[in-house]
């Protein structure tokens, strides 16, 4: 017992710091590693993204319990989802709001009967292109735009779906790498209480294909910057 008391006295500042950091990352802001290419080209493998945990709700730390609803999720948001269906934390783009009717025909998106417009975008080869070449397009609909990737050789078996209507308090999510993303086409709609935060920037990035060498051009990079300049 004396040893425990001594350890506490000698390390209480460190323990308090760790506890506060855990609470901060759980309820206010966090950074998450992106291990897959499902959001290419917007988010790359090895990116560490900044996540605003208070973008939508103020939650009890370490839980999904919302104390206050702060803002409604918006179409086009890039969202971290603690998915019970996927059994992991995933990052996807919010496409369908509650009440929306969403359909996809051969990777062409329709929201509430309105077809998205597409414009080819020339990009330098990105991770994944060597194995499965991809085409990059600026997708525009419902007042916002972002870049999507379509595989030239391996189209998704779910490049067409719907139309489906998004239920109340649930959301339809898709990956920007449309032919290589496990999203609402596989897991269904995502409940609001699983939406853990919104991301708009990269914190820092390490290249997993080159011994985790820092990619300094990605440090602090704004997501969707490619679409903004078009």
LUMTIMI-996566 format. One record per residue (C-alpha): residue in three letters; y, x, z negated. Coordinates in steps of 0.25 Angstrom, whole numbers, plus 5000, padded with zeros to 4 digits. Layout:
<recs>
ALAYXZ/...
</recs>
This chain:
<recs>
UNK500050005000/UNK501050114996/UNK500750185010/UNK501050055017/UNK502350035009/UNK502750185013/UNK502450165027/UNK503250035028/UNK504450105021/UNK504350225031/UNK504150145043/UNK504850005041/UNK505950035051/UNK504950065061/UNK504149945058/UNK505349855058/UNK505749915072/UNK504349885077/UNK504349745072/UNK505749715078/UNK505349775091/UNK504149685092/UNK504949565089/UNK506049605099/UNK505049625110/UNK504349495107/UNK505549405106/UNK506749465112/UNK506449575123/UNK505349655128/UNK504849745139/UNK503449725146/UNK502649805155/UNK502249755168/UNK500849805172/UNK500649725185/UNK501249705198/UNK501349555198/UNK502849555198/UNK503049655209/UNK504049695214/UNK504949635203/UNK504149705192/UNK503349825194/UNK502149875187/UNK502549965176/UNK503949895173/UNK504249865159/UNK505149745160/UNK506149695150/UNK505849555145/UNK506849455139/UNK506049385128/UNK507249295125/UNK507449245139/UNK506849115137/UNK506449095122/UNK506649155108/UNK505249165103/UNK504649205090/UNK504249345091/UNK502849375096/UNK502549235099/UNK502749135111/UNK503549035101/UNK504949005106/UNK506048985096/UNK507148955106/UNK507048925121/UNK508249015126/UNK508148995141/UNK507248935152/UNK506449025161/UNK507049035175/UNK506449035188/UNK506349185193/UNK506249245179/UNK505249355177/UNK504549315165/UNK503549375155/UNK502449275152/UNK501449295140/UNK500449215148/UNK499249145141/UNK498649125154/UNK498749265159/UNK498449325145/UNK499549425146/UNK501049445147/UNK501449435162/UNK502749445170/UNK503049335181/UNK504149265188/UNK504549125184/UNK504449045197/UNK504248895193/UNK504948825182/UNK504448705175/UNK504448585185/UNK504548675197/UNK503548655208/UNK503048795213/UNK502248825226/UNK501848945233/UNK501348955248/UNK500849085252/UNK501749155242/UNK502949075246/UNK503549005234/UNK504048865233/UNK504748805221/UNK505048665220/UNK504748655235/UNK505748765239/UNK505248885246/UNK505649015241/UNK506249115252/UNK505749255254/UNK506349375260/UNK505649505262/UNK506049625254/UNK505849775257/UNK505349855245/UNK504749985244/UNK503249985241/UNK502949945226/UNK501749955217/UNK500549875223/UNK501049885238/UNK500150005241/UNK498849925237/UNK499449785242/UNK500649795250/UNK501649685247/UNK502849615253/UNK504149585245/UNK504949465247/UNK506149405240/UNK505849265235/UNK506949175233/UNK506949035227/UNK507648945217/UNK508849035216/UNK508149165213/UNK507449275221/UNK506449385218/UNK505549475225/UNK504049445227/UNK502849535232/UNK501849475242/UNK500549555245/UNK500249585259/UNK498749605258/UNK498349525245/UNK499049385244/UNK498849315232/UNK497749205232/UNK498849115225/UNK499949145235/UNK499948985236/UNK499948885225/UNK500548755221/UNK501448675221/UNK501348675206/UNK502348615196/UNK502748695184/UNK502548615171/UNK503548605160/UNK503748735151/UNK502948815161/UNK503248915172/UNK502648965185/UNK502649115186/UNK502349205198/UNK502349355200/UNK503249425210/UNK502049495216/UNK501549365221/UNK500149405226/UNK499849485214/UNK500249405202/UNK499449325192/UNK500549215188/UNK500649065188/UNK499649055200/UNK498549105191/UNK499049075177/UNK499748945179/UNK501148905173/UNK501648985161/UNK502148915149/UNK503548945144/UNK503148995131/UNK502349105138/UNK503649155145/UNK504049275136/UNK505249325143/UNK506049365155/UNK506149495162/UNK507249545171/UNK507249695170/UNK506349815170/UNK506449895157/UNK505750025163/UNK504650045172/UNK503450145173/UNK502650165185/UNK501150145182/UNK500750215196/UNK501450345193/UNK501050375178/UNK502050275173/UNK503250355178/UNK504550285175/UNK505150205186/UNK506650225183/UNK507150135194/UNK506450015187/UNK507050045173/UNK507949925170/UNK507749865184/UNK508149725186/UNK506949635190/UNK507249555203/UNK508249655208/UNK507549665221/UNK507849515224/UNK509249525218/UNK509649615229/UNK509149535241/
</recs>
